[in-house]
Amino acid sequence: MSAHGMGFGAGYDERQPVVLLLDTSASMGRPVGNPRIDELNDALTRWFDGVRAEPRLRARVEVCLITFDSRVRVFDPGAGRLVPVEEAPAGRLFVPVDEMRPPRLDASGLTRMTEAVEAALELARNRYRALQEQHVQVRRPFLWVLTDGAPSDAAGRPLDAEALAGTAGRVRRGEQRGECVFQAIGVRGADLKLLEVLAPGAALMLENLDFGQILDLLFQSSDRIGAVQDPGDVHRQLADLAARRERMDRLERDHR
């Protein structure tokens, strides 16, 4: 399918796939009265509505949305709903960023993060290869995990470093083969030590930014960072951008 057929405007020069992995476990339903899942829903709606004013992102970025709690589901834009990842129609999961209409998310259940990461790696790898076969210039997919907790097993027990080793190894191999760039973002409540096991050098705690600011940082970084060859460079540059954004936000709060 041509870029125009996918909804991309004329004149784009390359494609940047992004997989956004969102924690929708029970902890996102807290605090009572002002649950984080509501903040995330509002931020998703505002950000994807606002991206129409970003011509460079609209011309290049395509996005796939995965949620994880006790289940791993992927958003099917054609059906307008989340579906089990094993039932998802692979050919239509990535859409131009300005055509994404995110579903309303609910918080419940466990934190099956490793299964979500494994699914994202496969979806990203397949999309990357499909675009190459279509002779579309494509950057390596970005995979971004956003979580307020720790990966758990099917019984709800937190996974330890040994249990995370298999998934962490597949992430590193994917980066080494040039198939993806993986970044883990923790908000208040996240277990940074376990995120660092899953994503060494690529785990950030962004407790002082709201979800809208985090989304903006992540997507804008796909434009600013450029087609850097070494994933480590990408991680360092994203960390620098995040630190700068937090400093700016702190200064703005101090001067209000």
C-alpha atoms as an extended CHARMM CRD file, in Angstrom:
* protein
*
       256  EXT
         1         1  MET       CA              0.0000000000        0.0000000000        0.0000000000  PROA      1               0.0000000000
         2         2  SER       CA              1.3400000000        3.4400000000       -0.8100000000  PROA      2               0.0000000000
         3         3  ALA       CA              2.0030000000        6.0930000000        1.7900000000  PROA      3               0.0000000000
         4         4  HSD       CA             -0.8740000000        8.1040000000        0.3830000000  PROA      4               0.0000000000
         5         5  GLY       CA             -3.1630000000        5.0870000000        0.7650000000  PROA      5               0.0000000000
         6         6  MET       CA             -2.1160000000        4.8160000000        4.4010000000  PROA      6               0.0000000000
         7         7  GLY       CA             -3.2710000000        8.3720000000        4.9840000000  PROA      7               0.0000000000
         8         8  PHE       CA              0.1330000000       10.0500000000        4.8310000000  PROA      8               0.0000000000
         9         9  GLY       CA              0.3940000000       13.3670000000        3.0300000000  PROA      9               0.0000000000
        10        10  ALA       CA              2.4400000000       13.8960000000       -0.0770000000  PROA      10              0.0000000000
        11        11  GLY       CA              6.1010000000       14.7510000000        0.3020000000  PROA      11              0.0000000000
        12        12  TYR       CA              7.0080000000       12.5440000000        3.2770000000  PROA      12              0.0000000000
        13        13  ASP       CA             10.4930000000       11.0680000000        3.0160000000  PROA      13              0.0000000000
        14        14  GLU       CA             10.4760000000        8.2660000000        5.5590000000  PROA      14              0.0000000000
        15        15  ARG       CA              8.3240000000        6.4290000000        8.0680000000  PROA      15              0.0000000000
        16        16  GLN       CA              8.7970000000        6.1980000000       11.8430000000  PROA      16              0.0000000000
        17        17  PRO       CA              6.7720000000        3.4010000000       13.4800000000  PROA      17              0.0000000000
        18        18  VAL       CA              6.0300000000        3.8600000000       17.1930000000  PROA      18              0.0000000000
        19        19  VAL       CA              4.5450000000        1.2700000000       19.5530000000  PROA      19              0.0000000000
        20        20  LEU       CA              3.0780000000        2.8030000000       22.7060000000  PROA      20              0.0000000000
        21        21  LEU       CA              2.6990000000        0.2830000000       25.5690000000  PROA      21              0.0000000000
        22        22  LEU       CA              0.3940000000        1.5680000000       28.3090000000  PROA      22              0.0000000000
        23        23  ASP       CA             -0.0090000000        0.1440000000       31.8010000000  PROA      23              0.0000000000
        24        24  THR       CA             -3.7300000000       -0.2190000000       32.5750000000  PROA      24              0.0000000000
        25        25  SER       CA             -3.3620000000       -2.3400000000       35.7210000000  PROA      25              0.0000000000
        26        26  ALA       CA             -5.3570000000       -1.7410000000       38.9130000000  PROA      26              0.0000000000
        27        27  SER       CA             -2.8030000000        0.6850000000       40.3630000000  PROA      27              0.0000000000
        28        28  MET       CA             -3.6460000000        3.1070000000       37.5400000000  PROA      28              0.0000000000
        29        29  GLY       CA             -7.1160000000        3.3410000000       39.1030000000  PROA      29              0.0000000000
        30        30  ARG       CA             -5.6560000000        5.2080000000       42.0880000000  PROA      30              0.0000000000
        31        31  PRO       CA             -5.8800000000        7.5710000000       43.8510000000  PROA      31              0.0000000000
        32        32  VAL       CA             -9.6060000000        7.3430000000       44.4740000000  PROA      32              0.0000000000
        33        33  GLY       CA            -11.3240000000       10.4710000000       43.2480000000  PROA      33              0.0000000000
        34        34  ASN       CA             -8.5950000000       11.3830000000       40.7870000000  PROA      34              0.0000000000
        35        35  PRO       CA             -7.3270000000        8.1320000000       39.2450000000  PROA      35              0.0000000000
        36        36  ARG       CA             -4.2930000000        8.2520000000       37.0110000000  PROA      36              0.0000000000
        37        37  ILE       CA             -6.1330000000        6.3430000000       34.3000000000  PROA      37              0.0000000000
        38        38  ASP       CA             -8.4420000000        9.3640000000       33.8820000000  PROA      38              0.0000000000
        39        39  GLU       CA             -5.4320000000       11.6470000000       33.5360000000  PROA      39              0.0000000000
        40        40  LEU       CA             -3.9250000000        9.2750000000       30.9740000000  PROA      40              0.0000000000
        41        41  ASN       CA             -7.1740000000        9.1110000000       28.9840000000  PROA      41              0.0000000000
        42        42  ASP       CA             -7.4530000000       12.8860000000       28.8910000000  PROA      42              0.0000000000
        43        43  ALA       CA             -3.7980000000       13.2600000000       27.8980000000  PROA      43              0.0000000000
        44        44  LEU       CA             -4.1310000000       10.7200000000       25.0750000000  PROA      44              0.0000000000
        45        45  THR       CA             -7.2030000000       12.4640000000       23.6690000000  PROA      45              0.0000000000
        46        46  ARG       CA             -5.6300000000       15.9240000000       23.8730000000  PROA      46              0.0000000000
        47        47  TRP       CA             -2.2880000000       14.8550000000       22.4540000000  PROA      47              0.0000000000
        48        48  PHE       CA             -3.6340000000       12.9590000000       19.4490000000  PROA      48              0.0000000000
        49        49  ASP       CA             -6.0990000000       15.7600000000       18.7320000000  PROA      49              0.0000000000
        50        50  GLY       CA             -3.2950000000       18.3150000000       18.9050000000  PROA      50              0.0000000000
        51        51  VAL       CA             -0.8870000000       16.4340000000       16.6290000000  PROA      51              0.0000000000
        52        52  ARG       CA             -2.7220000000       17.7700000000       13.5890000000  PROA      52              0.0000000000
        53        53  ALA       CA             -0.7520000000       20.9880000000       14.1470000000  PROA      53              0.0000000000
        54        54  GLU       CA              2.5590000000       19.0920000000       13.8300000000  PROA      54              0.0000000000
        55        55  PRO       CA              3.1960000000       18.6230000000       10.0960000000  PROA      55              0.0000000000
        56        56  ARG       CA              6.4900000000       16.7480000000       10.4650000000  PROA      56              0.0000000000
        57        57  LEU       CA              5.0360000000       14.1910000000       12.8710000000  PROA      57              0.0000000000
        58        58  ARG       CA              1.9290000000       13.8350000000       10.7040000000  PROA      58              0.0000000000
        59        59  ALA       CA              4.0650000000       13.1810000000        7.6510000000  PROA      59              0.0000000000
        60        60  ARG       CA              6.2560000000       10.4910000000        9.1810000000  PROA      60              0.0000000000
        61        61  VAL       CA              5.0440000000        8.8920000000       12.4060000000  PROA      61              0.0000000000
        62        62  GLU       CA              2.6980000000        5.9160000000       12.5240000000  PROA      62              0.0000000000
        63        63  VAL       CA              1.5590000000        4.4850000000       15.8230000000  PROA      63              0.0000000000
        64        64  CYS       CA              0.3390000000        1.2100000000       17.3220000000  PROA      64              0.0000000000
        65        65  LEU       CA             -1.1800000000        1.1850000000       20.8200000000  PROA      65              0.0000000000
        66        66  ILE       CA             -0.8780000000       -1.7630000000       23.2350000000  PROA      66              0.0000000000
        67        67  THR       CA             -2.3370000000       -1.9950000000       26.7560000000  PROA      67              0.0000000000
        68        68  PHE       CA             -1.3770000000       -4.4260000000       29.4810000000  PROA      68              0.0000000000
        69        69  ASP       CA             -3.0390000000       -5.4550000000       32.7260000000  PROA      69              0.0000000000
        70        70  SER       CA             -4.0360000000       -9.1020000000       33.3110000000  PROA      70              0.0000000000
        71        71  ARG       CA             -4.3410000000       -9.2590000000       29.5120000000  PROA      71              0.0000000000
        72        72  VAL       CA             -2.3200000000       -7.8600000000       26.6430000000  PROA      72              0.0000000000
        73        73  ARG       CA             -4.4750000000       -6.1260000000       24.0630000000  PROA      73              0.0000000000
        74        74  VAL       CA             -3.8060000000       -4.0150000000       21.0060000000  PROA      74              0.0000000000
        75        75  PHE       CA             -5.9620000000       -1.2520000000       19.6040000000  PROA      75              0.0000000000
        76        76  ASP       CA             -7.5950000000       -2.1860000000       16.2980000000  PROA      76              0.0000000000
        77        77  PRO       CA             -8.2710000000        1.1900000000       14.6250000000  PROA      77              0.0000000000
        78        78  GLY       CA            -10.6110000000       -0.3780000000       12.0760000000  PROA      78              0.0000000000
        79        79  ALA       CA            -12.8780000000       -1.8130000000       14.7800000000  PROA      79              0.0000000000
        80        80  GLY       CA            -12.2670000000        1.1020000000       17.1610000000  PROA      80              0.0000000000
        81        81  ARG       CA            -11.5840000000       -1.1670000000       20.1390000000  PROA      81              0.0000000000
        82        82  LEU       CA             -8.9280000000       -3.1100000000       22.0090000000  PROA      82              0.0000000000
        83        83  VAL       CA             -8.6040000000       -6.7580000000       20.9930000000  PROA      83              0.0000000000
        84        84  PRO       CA             -6.4710000000       -9.6320000000       22.3100000000  PROA      84              0.0000000000
        85        85  VAL       CA             -3.0890000000       -9.3200000000       20.6840000000  PROA      85              0.0000000000
        86        86  GLU       CA             -3.2530000000      -12.8430000000       19.2390000000  PROA      86              0.0000000000
        87        87  GLU       CA             -6.5050000000      -11.9680000000       17.4180000000  PROA      87              0.0000000000
        88        88  ALA       CA             -5.3610000000       -8.6070000000       16.0470000000  PROA      88              0.0000000000
        89        89  PRO       CA             -5.2850000000       -7.9970000000       12.2630000000  PROA      89              0.0000000000
        90        90  ALA       CA             -1.5790000000       -7.2220000000       11.8520000000  PROA      90              0.0000000000
        91        91  GLY       CA             -1.9750000000       -5.2880000000        8.6060000000  PROA      91              0.0000000000
        92        92  ARG       CA             -3.9470000000       -2.4210000000       10.1240000000  PROA      92              0.0000000000
        93        93  LEU       CA             -2.5170000000       -1.9040000000       13.6070000000  PROA      93              0.0000000000
        94        94  PHE       CA             -0.1750000000        0.9540000000       12.6390000000  PROA      94              0.0000000000
        95        95  VAL       CA             -1.9290000000        4.1470000000       11.5720000000  PROA      95              0.0000000000
        96        96  PRO       CA             -0.7160000000        7.6760000000       10.7760000000  PROA      96              0.0000000000
        97        97  VAL       CA             -0.3400000000        9.4890000000       14.0760000000  PROA      97              0.0000000000
        98        98  ASP       CA             -2.9910000000       12.1000000000       13.2590000000  PROA      98              0.0000000000
        99        99  GLU       CA             -5.5440000000        9.3660000000       12.4820000000  PROA      99              0.0000000000
       100       100  MET       CA             -5.1910000000        7.6170000000       15.8430000000  PROA      100             0.0000000000
       101       101  ARG       CA             -8.3640000000        7.9100000000       17.9410000000  PROA      101             0.0000000000
       102       102  PRO       CA             -7.3590000000        6.2140000000       21.1930000000  PROA      102             0.0000000000
       103       103  PRO       CA             -9.9660000000        4.1900000000       23.0790000000  PROA      103             0.0000000000
       104       104  ARG       CA            -11.1310000000        5.0430000000       26.5780000000  PROA      104             0.0000000000
       105       105  LEU       CA             -8.9820000000        2.9640000000       28.9150000000  PROA      105             0.0000000000
       106       106  ASP       CA            -10.0390000000        1.3170000000       32.1800000000  PROA      106             0.0000000000
       107       107  ALA       CA             -7.7670000000        0.2430000000       35.0270000000  PROA      107             0.0000000000
       108       108  SER       CA             -7.9320000000       -3.2760000000       36.4920000000  PROA      108             0.0000000000
       109       109  GLY       CA             -5.9350000000       -6.4180000000       37.0230000000  PROA      109             0.0000000000
       110       110  LEU       CA             -2.2410000000       -7.2650000000       37.0860000000  PROA      110             0.0000000000
       111       111  THR       CA              0.8260000000       -5.9130000000       35.2610000000  PROA      111             0.0000000000
       112       112  ARG       CA              1.7150000000       -8.3930000000       32.4850000000  PROA      112             0.0000000000
       113       113  MET       CA              4.3980000000       -6.1280000000       31.1160000000  PROA      113             0.0000000000
       114       114  THR       CA              6.7660000000       -8.7670000000       29.7640000000  PROA      114             0.0000000000
       115       115  GLU       CA              4.0600000000      -10.3170000000       27.5710000000  PROA      115             0.0000000000
       116       116  ALA       CA              3.2570000000       -6.8360000000       26.2400000000  PROA      116             0.0000000000
       117       117  VAL       CA              6.9090000000       -6.1680000000       25.4480000000  PROA      117             0.0000000000
       118       118  GLU       CA              7.2440000000       -9.5080000000       23.6560000000  PROA      118             0.0000000000
       119       119  ALA       CA              4.1550000000       -8.7330000000       21.5750000000  PROA      119             0.0000000000
       120       120  ALA       CA              5.4250000000       -5.2340000000       20.7780000000  PROA      120             0.0000000000
       121       121  LEU       CA              8.7980000000       -6.5730000000       19.6390000000  PROA      121             0.0000000000
       122       122  GLU       CA              7.0960000000       -8.9300000000       17.1920000000  PROA      122             0.0000000000
       123       123  LEU       CA              4.6650000000       -6.3170000000       15.8670000000  PROA      123             0.0000000000
       124       124  ALA       CA              7.4550000000       -3.7650000000       15.4250000000  PROA      124             0.0000000000
       125       125  ARG       CA              9.7600000000       -6.2500000000       13.7010000000  PROA      125             0.0000000000
       126       126  ASN       CA              7.0230000000       -7.3390000000       11.2940000000  PROA      126             0.0000000000
       127       127  ARG       CA              6.0470000000       -3.7450000000       10.5040000000  PROA      127             0.0000000000
       128       128  TYR       CA              9.6630000000       -2.7320000000        9.9190000000  PROA      128             0.0000000000
       129       129  ARG       CA             10.1840000000       -5.6010000000        7.4970000000  PROA      129             0.0000000000
       130       130  ALA       CA              6.8630000000       -4.9770000000        5.7220000000  PROA      130             0.0000000000
       131       131  LEU       CA              7.7850000000       -1.3510000000        5.0310000000  PROA      131             0.0000000000
       132       132  GLN       CA             11.2350000000       -2.3720000000        3.8090000000  PROA      132             0.0000000000
       133       133  GLU       CA              9.6510000000       -4.8880000000        1.4330000000  PROA      133             0.0000000000
       134       134  GLN       CA              7.4350000000       -2.0750000000        0.1090000000  PROA      134             0.0000000000
       135       135  HSD       CA             10.6260000000       -0.0440000000       -0.5220000000  PROA      135             0.0000000000
       136       136  VAL       CA              9.5220000000        2.6160000000        1.9520000000  PROA      136             0.0000000000
       137       137  GLN       CA             12.3570000000        4.3900000000        3.7530000000  PROA      137             0.0000000000
       138       138  VAL       CA             11.8050000000        3.4930000000        7.4000000000  PROA      138             0.0000000000
       139       139  ARG       CA             13.4990000000        4.2900000000       10.6760000000  PROA      139             0.0000000000
       140       140  ARG       CA             13.7770000000        1.6850000000       13.3710000000  PROA      140             0.0000000000
       141       141  PRO       CA             10.5480000000        1.4530000000       15.3950000000  PROA      141             0.0000000000
       142       142  PHE       CA             10.4590000000        3.1330000000       18.7950000000  PROA      142             0.0000000000
       143       143  LEU       CA              8.8950000000        1.0690000000       21.6000000000  PROA      143             0.0000000000
       144       144  TRP       CA              7.8300000000        3.0980000000       24.6450000000  PROA      144             0.0000000000
       145       145  VAL       CA              6.5400000000        1.4930000000       27.8570000000  PROA      145             0.0000000000
       146       146  LEU       CA              4.6790000000        3.7750000000       30.2660000000  PROA      146             0.0000000000
       147       147  THR       CA              4.0640000000        2.2400000000       33.7110000000  PROA      147             0.0000000000
       148       148  ASP       CA              3.3970000000        3.0650000000       37.3580000000  PROA      148             0.0000000000
       149       149  GLY       CA              4.2450000000       -0.3820000000       38.6910000000  PROA      149             0.0000000000
       150       150  ALA       CA              6.3780000000       -3.4930000000       38.3180000000  PROA      150             0.0000000000
       151       151  PRO       CA              6.0570000000       -6.4670000000       35.9330000000  PROA      151             0.0000000000
       152       152  SER       CA              4.0790000000       -9.3140000000       37.4820000000  PROA      152             0.0000000000
       153       153  ASP       CA              3.4650000000      -12.9750000000       36.7440000000  PROA      153             0.0000000000
       154       154  ALA       CA              0.0780000000      -14.6140000000       36.1780000000  PROA      154             0.0000000000
       155       155  ALA       CA             -0.4940000000      -14.8190000000       39.9560000000  PROA      155             0.0000000000
       156       156  GLY       CA              0.2770000000      -11.1310000000       40.4980000000  PROA      156             0.0000000000
       157       157  ARG       CA              3.7210000000      -11.6710000000       42.0340000000  PROA      157             0.0000000000
       158       158  PRO       CA              6.3790000000       -9.1230000000       40.9880000000  PROA      158             0.0000000000
       159       159  LEU       CA              8.9200000000      -10.6050000000       38.6200000000  PROA      159             0.0000000000
       160       160  ASP       CA             12.5470000000      -10.5480000000       39.7290000000  PROA      160             0.0000000000
       161       161  ALA       CA             15.6300000000       -9.8640000000       37.6330000000  PROA      161             0.0000000000
       162       162  GLU       CA             16.0440000000      -13.5410000000       36.7590000000  PROA      162             0.0000000000
       163       163  ALA       CA             12.4650000000      -13.8050000000       35.5010000000  PROA      163             0.0000000000
       164       164  LEU       CA             12.9420000000      -10.6630000000       33.3940000000  PROA      164             0.0000000000
       165       165  ALA       CA             16.1870000000      -11.8760000000       31.8300000000  PROA      165             0.0000000000
       166       166  GLY       CA             14.6140000000      -13.6040000000       28.8220000000  PROA      166             0.0000000000
       167       167  THR       CA             12.5570000000      -10.6030000000       27.7420000000  PROA      167             0.0000000000
       168       168  ALA       CA             15.4220000000       -8.2170000000       28.4980000000  PROA      168             0.0000000000
       169       169  GLY       CA             17.7120000000      -10.3000000000       26.2930000000  PROA      169             0.0000000000
       170       170  ARG       CA             15.2420000000      -10.2050000000       23.4090000000  PROA      170             0.0000000000
       171       171  VAL       CA             14.9760000000       -6.4160000000       23.7520000000  PROA      171             0.0000000000
       172       172  ARG       CA             18.7540000000       -6.0560000000       23.5800000000  PROA      172             0.0000000000
       173       173  ARG       CA             19.0370000000       -8.3850000000       20.5910000000  PROA      173             0.0000000000
       174       174  GLY       CA             16.3060000000       -6.4510000000       18.8000000000  PROA      174             0.0000000000
       175       175  GLU       CA             18.2120000000       -3.2190000000       19.3680000000  PROA      175             0.0000000000
       176       176  GLN       CA             21.5210000000       -4.7800000000       18.3060000000  PROA      176             0.0000000000
       177       177  ARG       CA             19.9660000000       -6.0660000000       15.0800000000  PROA      177             0.0000000000
       178       178  GLY       CA             18.6050000000       -2.5980000000       14.3380000000  PROA      178             0.0000000000
       179       179  GLU       CA             14.9650000000       -3.7110000000       14.6420000000  PROA      179             0.0000000000
       180       180  CYS       CA             13.8720000000       -1.2960000000       17.3890000000  PROA      180             0.0000000000
       181       181  VAL       CA             14.7680000000        1.2430000000       20.0360000000  PROA      181             0.0000000000
       182       182  PHE       CA             13.2150000000        0.4230000000       23.4190000000  PROA      182             0.0000000000
       183       183  GLN       CA             12.5560000000        2.9030000000       26.2300000000  PROA      183             0.0000000000
       184       184  ALA       CA             10.8290000000        2.3660000000       29.5970000000  PROA      184             0.0000000000
       185       185  ILE       CA              9.1920000000        5.3410000000       31.3220000000  PROA      185             0.0000000000
       186       186  GLY       CA              8.2000000000        5.0920000000       34.9640000000  PROA      186             0.0000000000
       187       187  VAL       CA              5.7970000000        7.4390000000       36.7270000000  PROA      187             0.0000000000
       188       188  ARG       CA              5.1360000000        7.6070000000       40.4700000000  PROA      188             0.0000000000
       189       189  GLY       CA              4.9730000000        4.0850000000       41.8900000000  PROA      189             0.0000000000
       190       190  ALA       CA              7.0750000000        2.4110000000       39.2100000000  PROA      190             0.0000000000
       191       191  ASP       CA              9.8840000000        0.0430000000       40.1850000000  PROA      191             0.0000000000
       192       192  LEU       CA             12.8910000000        1.7010000000       38.5350000000  PROA      192             0.0000000000
       193       193  LYS       CA             15.2880000000       -1.1250000000       39.4540000000  PROA      193             0.0000000000
       194       194  LEU       CA             13.1970000000       -3.6890000000       37.6040000000  PROA      194             0.0000000000
       195       195  LEU       CA             12.6910000000       -1.3350000000       34.6530000000  PROA      195             0.0000000000
       196       196  GLU       CA             16.4710000000       -0.9790000000       34.4740000000  PROA      196             0.0000000000
       197       197  VAL       CA             16.7670000000       -4.7710000000       34.3060000000  PROA      197             0.0000000000
       198       198  LEU       CA             14.3270000000       -4.8170000000       31.4220000000  PROA      198             0.0000000000
       199       199  ALA       CA             15.8840000000       -1.7940000000       29.7100000000  PROA      199             0.0000000000
       200       200  PRO       CA             19.4740000000       -1.1600000000       30.8740000000  PROA      200             0.0000000000
       201       201  GLY       CA             20.4050000000        2.4520000000       30.1810000000  PROA      201             0.0000000000
       202       202  ALA       CA             16.9010000000        3.0770000000       28.8220000000  PROA      202             0.0000000000
       203       203  ALA       CA             14.7220000000        3.4090000000       31.9330000000  PROA      203             0.0000000000
       204       204  LEU       CA             13.6240000000        6.8580000000       33.0840000000  PROA      204             0.0000000000
       205       205  MET       CA             11.5560000000        8.0140000000       36.0500000000  PROA      205             0.0000000000
       206       206  LEU       CA              9.4710000000       11.0340000000       35.0390000000  PROA      206             0.0000000000
       207       207  GLU       CA              7.5590000000       11.7010000000       38.2450000000  PROA      207             0.0000000000
       208       208  ASN       CA              7.4060000000       15.4600000000       37.7410000000  PROA      208             0.0000000000
       209       209  LEU       CA              5.8390000000       15.5050000000       34.2800000000  PROA      209             0.0000000000
       210       210  ASP       CA              2.1690000000       14.8360000000       33.5990000000  PROA      210             0.0000000000
       211       211  PHE       CA              1.0760000000       12.2780000000       31.0030000000  PROA      211             0.0000000000
       212       212  GLY       CA              0.5200000000       14.9120000000       28.3340000000  PROA      212             0.0000000000
       213       213  GLN       CA              4.0570000000       16.2430000000       28.7660000000  PROA      213             0.0000000000
       214       214  ILE       CA              5.4610000000       12.7150000000       28.6480000000  PROA      214             0.0000000000
       215       215  LEU       CA              3.6070000000       11.9040000000       25.4330000000  PROA      215             0.0000000000
       216       216  ASP       CA              4.8290000000       15.1310000000       23.8800000000  PROA      216             0.0000000000
       217       217  LEU       CA              8.4100000000       14.4210000000       24.9360000000  PROA      217             0.0000000000
       218       218  LEU       CA              8.3340000000       10.8990000000       23.5250000000  PROA      218             0.0000000000
       219       219  PHE       CA              6.7880000000       11.7320000000       20.1740000000  PROA      219             0.0000000000
       220       220  GLN       CA              8.7660000000       14.9330000000       19.6460000000  PROA      220             0.0000000000
       221       221  SER       CA             11.9650000000       13.0050000000       20.3760000000  PROA      221             0.0000000000
       222       222  SER       CA             11.2700000000       10.7900000000       17.3630000000  PROA      222             0.0000000000
       223       223  ASP       CA             11.6970000000       13.9220000000       15.2570000000  PROA      223             0.0000000000
       224       224  ARG       CA             14.4990000000       15.6710000000       17.1420000000  PROA      224             0.0000000000
       225       225  ILE       CA             16.8030000000       12.7300000000       17.7630000000  PROA      225             0.0000000000
       226       226  GLY       CA             17.0250000000       11.6790000000       14.1370000000  PROA      226             0.0000000000
       227       227  ALA       CA             18.0690000000        8.3660000000       12.6560000000  PROA      227             0.0000000000
       228       228  VAL       CA             20.8290000000        7.6660000000       15.1780000000  PROA      228             0.0000000000
       229       229  GLN       CA             22.5250000000        4.3280000000       14.5930000000  PROA      229             0.0000000000
       230       230  ASP       CA             23.4810000000        3.4510000000       18.1750000000  PROA      230             0.0000000000
       231       231  PRO       CA             20.4800000000        2.8140000000       20.4840000000  PROA      231             0.0000000000
       232       232  GLY       CA             22.6330000000        3.9540000000       23.4010000000  PROA      232             0.0000000000
       233       233  ASP       CA             22.9070000000        7.3850000000       21.7880000000  PROA      233             0.0000000000
       234       234  VAL       CA             19.1160000000        7.4960000000       21.4380000000  PROA      234             0.0000000000
       235       235  HSD       CA             18.6570000000        6.6420000000       25.1260000000  PROA      235             0.0000000000
       236       236  ARG       CA             21.1600000000        9.2850000000       26.2430000000  PROA      236             0.0000000000
       237       237  GLN       CA             19.6180000000       11.9620000000       24.0540000000  PROA      237             0.0000000000
       238       238  LEU       CA             16.1130000000       11.1340000000       25.2690000000  PROA      238             0.0000000000
       239       239  ALA       CA             17.3400000000       11.3000000000       28.8820000000  PROA      239             0.0000000000
       240       240  ASP       CA             18.8680000000       14.7340000000       28.1570000000  PROA      240             0.0000000000
       241       241  LEU       CA             15.6230000000       15.9380000000       26.5570000000  PROA      241             0.0000000000
       242       242  ALA       CA             13.6310000000       14.6470000000       29.5390000000  PROA      242             0.0000000000
       243       243  ALA       CA             15.9450000000       16.3520000000       32.0660000000  PROA      243             0.0000000000
       244       244  ARG       CA             15.6820000000       19.6210000000       30.1250000000  PROA      244             0.0000000000
       245       245  ARG       CA             11.8890000000       19.3310000000       29.9870000000  PROA      245             0.0000000000
       246       246  GLU       CA             11.6690000000       18.7020000000       33.7320000000  PROA      246             0.0000000000
       247       247  ARG       CA             13.9190000000       21.7030000000       34.4530000000  PROA      247             0.0000000000
       248       248  MET       CA             11.7750000000       23.9460000000       32.2490000000  PROA      248             0.0000000000
       249       249  ASP       CA              8.6070000000       22.6760000000       33.9080000000  PROA      249             0.0000000000
       250       250  ARG       CA             10.0650000000       23.2990000000       37.3750000000  PROA      250             0.0000000000
       251       251  LEU       CA             11.0520000000       26.8550000000       36.4230000000  PROA      251             0.0000000000
       252       252  GLU       CA              7.5690000000       27.5340000000       35.0660000000  PROA      252             0.0000000000
       253       253  ARG       CA              5.9790000000       26.2560000000       38.2960000000  PROA      253             0.0000000000
       254       254  ASP       CA              8.3360000000       28.3680000000       40.4150000000  PROA      254             0.0000000000
       255       255  HSD       CA              7.3990000000       31.5340000000       38.5290000000  PROA      255             0.0000000000
       256       256  ARG       CA              3.6360000000       31.0620000000       38.6510000000  PROA      256             0.0000000000
